[in-house]
């Protein structure tokens, strides 16, 4: 799938993979995030084969001009999970909206584990 929009100059199409890469990069910049976690078997298999799949730990769903993002992360031990999750939500929402020019409807943060 992809997000589509058009303006006076023509049609713009942004793939879900491009959005996932932006979200993944943004998530790794957030304080308290140790790593992104693959949630699908195909992601894990591609990682074993050293194929760059892009947005690891990110699931992007689009409906019309709305974007829904699921983030799967491991957080650093000792940080407030709630504070890190809220910061992550705001950062991903802001960066993806600036990147695409579309509305991010939801960012779901799934904390898979804690790492020392």
JOBEL-V176047 format. One record per helix or strand of 2 or more residues. SS is the DSSP state (H for helix, E for strand). FROM is the first residue (numbers start at 0). TO is the last residue. If there is no record, write none. Layout:
ss=SS from=FROM to=TO
ss=SS from=FROM to=TO
This chain:
ss=E from=1 to=6
ss=E from=9 to=14
ss=H from=15 to=28
ss=E from=32 to=35
ss=H from=40 to=47
ss=E from=57 to=62
ss=E from=65 to=75
ss=H from=80 to=99
ss=E from=102 to=114
